[in-house]
């Protein structure tokens, strides 16, 4: 039986090309290939021409790729366990590692769109550095045609540090709640597998949690993380902080804290040089402040990239079990780059900051 292939027309095609990821240049390129030329670069002018003349299967596929390769905004988190095996990671993780039954969706709106497998990362030479890429497909029929199918990337990266402690770092990248849930499930499977075959010590997985710090040390940790200058990433300024007064601290309340009068329990500050704010610098105030988020501006400068970015380092909740996340909120590069390459740069920025995380965690955790 021949597979049916749906090609949108009329109002369905109008909805499809209305997707914000389809640019006027994409439509203009299709029309140009047909020999149809327009002096306009306005999507409102070019779109109706395409709707009236229809679209071929090949043209439809090319526009779908424009949506599929949209810029992702990755977030990363990492865990650490102690490695005790003489085997390499490539030997410890079987090529047929089980990625089945990761999706619990009775309505069938979410599925894995590829066949993930662990492979050696980078140049393929370090057998103690593996990565598995997973593509999640979401089919949401409540949205307009063209917006109803979206793709989300996530990955699990495993690396044994070359030090005396032989730490196994599990780094996860995700871009949505669904992908975060997915990579967390894979992480748990990896931990169970490695523990079953005695590759790791039977210890709790080390995570950076909100409750791992005193109020003072959490402030010191987040500020130190933000000011980490790594590779071509240079700290310039702190633009936003998210904090809360801690009403459970005993003893006298300083005047600067008393002004909240127990009416403010969640405070977002925006401005310049917030790392020099009295709440984050004055030692006697730190124990009264629960800091959960800092957003800083950095400059990028090397032979390939010049620009700037905003990076958010945060605990999603004021809760002891909330796990540290990092994400690039905005990225400005001087030269024009495709969306997928900008996503790769964002991920590299986060990895640069990640190199200091466990070192600072061990210094400030209580």
Buried (B, 14 or more C-beta within 10 A) or exposed (E): EEEEEEEBEEEBBBBBBBBEBBBBEBBBEBBEEEEEEBEEEEBEBBBEBBBEEEBEEEBBEBBBEBBBBBBBBBBBBBBBBEBEBEBBBBEBBEEEBEBEEBBEEEEEBBEBBEEBBBEBBEEEEBBBBBBBBBBBBBEEEEBBBBBBBBBBBBBBBBBBBEEEEBBBBBBBBBBBEBBBBBBBBBBEBBBEBBBEEEBBBEEEEBBBBBEBBBBBBBBBBBBBBBEBEBEBBEBEBBBBBBBBBBEEBEEEBBEBBEEBEEEEEEEEBEEEEBBEBEBBEEEEBBBBBBBBBBBBBBBBEEEEBBBBBBBBBBBEEBEEEBBBBBBBBEBEBEEEBEEEEBBBBBBBBBBBBBEBBBEBBEEBBE
